[in-house]
Amino acid sequence: MTKPILECNGIAAGYVKGLNILQGVDLVVNEGEIVSIIGPNGAGKSTLLKAIMGLIKVSAGRFFINGIEKTNLSTHKIVMEGIGYVPQVANVFPSLTIEENLEIGSWSVKEIKKKQYKNL
């Protein structure tokens, strides 16, 4: 049985205090899974990702990374957990390829440390 690497339980979040765009969102992403969040414009896809990334506050519910609660953790600490966010634009850095833009979005301090240890 695979274990969840990301688990959201009853997430509520929005951009204005008291006005939640997300209400009661549950999501489980297991190790090795590829998950796609789809829906029409304004459905809350980006809002969910921003809440997980700490870019907006979660007003209700909790989320876990590898079984440890990370609700409302600061964005830089979420990145250190290996979670990245690439905004929905053609290219964040127009001179780079799509792959290079995604690599930058997934870059974390952990990767730097891994490379440093390999060079010792």
C-alpha positions in Angstrom: 0.0 0.0 0.0 1.3 3.4 -0.9 1.4 6.2 1.6 0.1 9.7 1.0 2.7 12.3 0.3 0.1 15.1 0.2 -3.2 15.0 2.0 -5.8 17.8 2.3 -8.7 17.5 4.7 -11.6 20.0 4.6 -9.6 22.9 3.2 -11.3 26.3 3.2 -9.4 29.3 1.8 -9.9 32.5 -0.1 -8.4 35.9 -0.8 -10.8 38.0 1.4 -11.2 37.2 5.1 -14.7 35.6 5.6 -15.2 34.8 1.9 -13.9 31.4 1.1 -13.5 30.3 -2.5 -12.6 26.8 -1.3 -14.9 25.0 1.1 -14.3 21.5 2.4 -11.7 20.4 -0.2 -10.3 16.9 0.4 -7.4 15.6 -1.7 -5.0 12.7 -1.3 -1.9 12.3 -3.5 -0.1 9.0 -2.9 3.5 8.3 -3.6 4.1 7.6 -7.2 0.8 9.1 -8.4 0.4 11.8 -11.0 -2.6 13.9 -10.1 -4.3 16.5 -12.3 -6.7 19.1 -10.9 -9.1 20.2 -13.6 -12.1 22.5 -13.7 -13.5 25.6 -15.3 -12.1 29.1 -14.8 -12.8 30.3 -11.2 -13.3 26.8 -9.8 -10.5 27.2 -7.3 -7.7 25.1 -8.8 -5.1 27.9 -8.4 -6.5 28.9 -5.0 -6.0 25.3 -3.7 -2.4 25.3 -4.9 -1.8 28.8 -3.4 -3.2 27.6 -0.1 -0.9 24.6 0.0 2.0 26.8 -0.9 1.3 29.2 1.9 0.6 32.1 -0.6 -2.9 32.5 1.0 -4.1 31.4 4.4 -6.1 28.3 5.0 -9.1 29.3 7.1 -10.3 25.8 7.9 -9.1 22.3 7.5 -5.6 20.9 7.5 -3.0 19.6 5.1 -0.1 17.2 5.5 3.1 16.5 3.7 4.4 13.0 4.3 2.0 12.6 7.3 3.2 15.8 9.0 0.8 18.8 9.3 2.0 21.8 7.3 -1.1 24.0 7.4 -0.3 27.7 7.0 3.4 27.1 7.0 5.3 29.9 5.4 6.0 29.6 1.6 9.8 29.2 1.9 9.3 26.3 4.4 6.8 24.6 2.0 9.4 24.9 -0.7 12.0 23.3 1.6 9.6 20.3 1.9 10.0 19.8 -1.9 6.7 21.4 -3.0 6.9 23.9 -5.8 4.5 26.2 -7.7 4.8 27.6 -11.2 2.2 30.3 -12.0 -0.1 29.8 -15.0 1.5 32.1 -17.5 3.1 31.3 -20.9 6.6 31.3 -19.5 7.7 32.8 -16.2 11.1 33.3 -17.8 10.4 33.8 -21.5 14.0 33.0 -22.6 13.8 29.6 -21.0 12.1 26.4 -22.3 9.0 25.0 -20.6 11.1 22.3 -19.1 13.6 24.9 -17.7 10.7 27.0 -16.2 9.3 23.9 -14.5 12.8 22.9 -13.2 13.1 26.4 -11.6 9.6 26.0 -10.0 10.6 22.7 -8.5 14.0 23.8 -7.2 14.5 23.7 -3.5 17.1 24.1 -0.8 17.1 20.3 -0.4 18.5 20.0 -3.9 21.3 22.4 -3.2 22.2 20.4 -0.1 22.2 17.1 -2.0 24.6 18.5 -4.6 26.8 19.9 -1.9 27.0 16.6 -0.1 27.8 14.8 -3.4 30.8 17.2 -3.9 32.3 16.4 -0.5 
